[in-house]
Amino acid sequence: MCSPPGCDKHQADKEAIRDVFSQYGAARQAKNGVHAASLVTANTLEYFRNLVKVGLDGKKADIAKLCAADRSEIVMMRNRATRSQLKNLDGKGYIVFAYTQGWYENDGIDALELGKITVSDSCDRASAQVTFQGEMVGYFVVFVKEGEAWKLDETSIFPLFSNSWAVAAAEAGITEDQVILQEEEQRTGKPVSPTVWDPMR
């Protein structure tokens, strides 16, 4: 038993959490959707299940209410996939599909690291500071223990993603949506249709 002063009773949990985050970043770059889906929370899977529905049928006014991370995801759905490819996917199926297609390659997530990790007294939730090149970026990610395994709540990263578009838009003097569309065209090498905000056909 660990009792000396300075001992961290959550050390094993923190190491497991760091390992999950490392595997998550690696899975994005390796296009390993099956593994990625195993690393995220049930809440994350449900979130993407609902987002796919919006991607399929959401109208421009509905999408405008979403955060930039969600709007970017919907642009990818509509610019890179077809209704027939997405219509029967649940959250896990969508993650597997999108990762396998390489949608998240070179997105920079693997450059992020975890700083200080705080584990709840109940030992079933944790939050971790996000760092980039050793510097804190002012955002936290959340992990949940489901069964015996720590899982990443991917939705907790979305505010960081969304802020990156807000900063880019402010620096360029354009809207967040314009930044999203420009980035999508740069990454895919093809123009985004003006109908991208309309329901998929």
C-alpha positions in Angstrom: 0.0 0.0 0.0 1.2 3.5 -0.8 1.3 5.8 2.2 4.4 8.0 2.1 3.8 11.8 1.8 3.5 12.9 -1.8 2.2 9.5 -3.0 -0.6 9.8 -5.6 -3.3 7.3 -5.0 -4.6 8.0 -8.5 -1.3 7.4 -10.3 -2.4 4.2 -12.1 -5.6 6.0 -13.3 -3.7 8.9 -14.6 -1.3 6.7 -16.5 -4.2 4.9 -18.0 -5.8 8.2 -19.0 -2.7 9.4 -20.7 -2.4 6.1 -22.5 -6.0 6.4 -23.8 -5.4 10.0 -25.1 -2.2 8.9 -26.8 -4.0 5.9 -28.4 -6.8 8.2 -29.5 -4.4 10.6 -31.3 -2.6 7.7 -32.9 -5.9 6.1 -34.1 -6.8 9.4 -35.9 -3.6 9.4 -37.8 -3.7 5.6 -38.5 -7.3 5.7 -39.8 -8.2 3.1 -37.2 -11.9 3.8 -36.6 -12.6 0.5 -34.8 -9.9 1.2 -32.2 -10.9 4.9 -31.9 -14.5 3.9 -31.2 -13.4 1.7 -28.4 -11.6 4.6 -26.7 -14.5 7.0 -26.4 -17.5 7.2 -24.0 -21.0 6.1 -24.6 -21.9 9.8 -24.5 -19.6 10.4 -27.5 -21.2 7.6 -29.5 -24.6 8.9 -28.8 -23.5 12.5 -29.7 -22.3 11.4 -33.1 -25.4 9.3 -33.7 -27.5 12.4 -33.3 -25.1 14.5 -35.3 -25.3 12.2 -38.3 -29.1 12.8 -38.3 -28.5 16.5 -38.5 -25.9 15.9 -41.2 -28.5 14.1 -43.2 -31.5 16.3 -42.7 -30.6 19.4 -40.9 -31.5 22.7 -42.4 -29.2 25.8 -42.6 -31.0 27.5 -39.7 -30.6 24.4 -37.5 -26.9 24.0 -38.4 -26.2 27.7 -37.7 -27.1 27.1 -34.0 -24.4 24.5 -33.6 -20.8 25.0 -32.5 -18.1 25.4 -35.2 -16.8 21.9 -34.5 -20.2 20.4 -35.3 -20.6 22.6 -38.4 -17.3 21.5 -39.7 -18.2 17.9 -39.1 -21.4 18.3 -41.1 -19.6 20.0 -43.9 -17.3 17.0 -44.1 -20.3 14.6 -44.1 -21.9 16.5 -46.9 -18.8 17.2 -49.0 -17.2 13.8 -48.7 -20.0 11.2 -48.2 -23.4 10.3 -49.7 -26.7 9.9 -48.0 -26.6 6.2 -48.7 -23.2 5.9 -47.0 -24.4 7.6 -43.8 -28.1 6.9 -43.4 -27.8 3.6 -41.5 -24.8 4.5 -39.3 -25.0 4.8 -35.6 -22.4 6.7 -33.6 -19.9 3.9 -33.6 -20.5 3.1 -37.3 -19.9 6.8 -38.1 -16.6 7.0 -36.3 -15.4 3.8 -38.0 -16.5 5.1 -41.4 -15.0 8.6 -41.0 -11.7 7.4 -39.5 -11.3 4.8 -42.2 -11.8 7.4 -44.8 -9.0 9.4 -43.3 -11.0 12.4 -42.5 -8.9 13.3 -39.4 -5.4 12.6 -40.7 -3.0 15.4 -40.0 -5.6 17.4 -38.0 -3.0 18.2 -35.2 -4.7 16.3 -32.4 -1.6 14.1 -32.0 0.4 17.2 -31.2 -1.8 17.9 -28.1 -0.7 16.5 -24.8 -2.3 16.2 -21.3 -1.0 18.3 -18.5 -2.3 18.1 -14.9 -5.0 15.4 -14.5 -7.6 15.6 -11.7 -9.5 12.4 -10.8 -12.8 12.7 -8.9 -13.2 11.4 -5.4 -15.5 8.7 -6.8 -12.7 7.7 -9.2 -15.1 7.5 -12.2 -14.4 10.9 -13.8 -11.4 12.9 -14.5 -10.4 16.2 -16.2 -7.1 17.0 -17.8 -5.5 20.2 -18.9 -4.6 20.3 -22.6 -1.1 21.5 -23.5 0.6 22.2 -26.8 4.4 22.3 -27.0 4.4 22.3 -23.2 2.1 25.3 -22.8 -1.4 25.2 -21.4 -4.0 26.2 -23.9 -6.8 27.0 -21.4 -9.0 24.0 -22.2 -9.7 20.7 -20.4 -10.8 17.3 -21.7 -12.9 14.9 -19.7 -12.5 11.1 -19.2 -15.1 8.7 -17.7 -14.5 5.3 -16.3 -16.9 2.9 -18.0 -16.7 -0.5 -16.4 -13.0 -1.0 -15.8 -11.7 1.2 -18.6 -11.1 4.9 -18.9 -12.8 6.5 -21.9 -12.4 9.9 -23.5 -15.4 12.1 -23.8 -14.6 13.5 -27.2 -17.3 16.1 -27.0 -15.2 17.8 -24.3 -12.6 18.7 -26.9 -15.0 20.5 -29.2 -14.7 23.9 -27.4 -11.0 23.8 -28.2 -11.7 22.9 -31.8 -14.3 25.6 -32.1 -12.0 28.2 -30.7 -9.5 27.5 -33.4 -12.0 28.5 -36.1 -13.0 31.6 -34.1 -9.4 32.7 -33.9 -8.7 32.0 -37.5 -11.8 33.9 -38.6 -10.9 36.9 -36.4 -7.4 37.0 -37.8 -8.6 36.7 -41.4 -11.5 39.1 -41.0 -14.0 36.5 -42.3 -16.7 34.4 -40.7 -16.2 31.0 -39.0 -18.2 29.3 -41.8 -15.9 30.8 -44.4 -12.9 29.4 -42.6 -14.6 26.0 -42.3 -15.3 25.9 -46.0 -11.9 27.1 -47.0 -10.2 24.5 -44.9 -12.5 21.8 -46.3 -11.5 22.8 -49.9 -7.8 22.8 -49.0 -8.0 19.4 -47.4 -10.0 17.7 -50.1 -8.7 19.6 -53.1 -12.3 20.2 -54.4 -14.8 23.0 -54.1 -17.6 22.8 -51.6 -21.0 23.1 -53.1 -23.1 26.2 -52.1 -25.8 23.6 -51.2 -23.7 22.2 -48.4 -25.9 23.8 -45.8 -29.0 22.1 -47.2 -30.2 18.6 -46.3 -28.5 15.8 -48.1 -30.2 14.3 -51.1 
